[in-house]
Amino acid sequence: MGIGMALHEDLIYDPRSGQALTAGYYGHRVATHMDAPEIEVIFIESDDGYGPYGAKSIGEAGKLPAVAAVGNAIFNATGRRMKDLPIRRDRLVGAFA
């Protein structure tokens, strides 16, 4: 999800009304497991009484650090800090202009 957010997903909003101008992610390339690197998962048992059977959310929490990691990798490789998502080829080329 984080790699898709960093490199592919782009929703455009009207700055005056805040309404979405794109109908969704239709037409965007969706990242699959083939696009992701190998990830080692370590489960830590917890006795958290707020979730069912002590469960905690893990899906959304890992999304934002992945976006930052992609952005930092691009900065380390190019020396240009990309501040808008998604980080596309045309935006990266524009950063050198």
Secondary structure as UniProt FT lines:
FT   HELIX           2..7
FT   TURN            15..17
FT   TURN            26..27
FT   HELIX           33..35
FT   TURN            49..50
FT   HELIX           52..54
FT   TURN            59..62
FT   HELIX           63..78
FT   HELIX           89..95
//
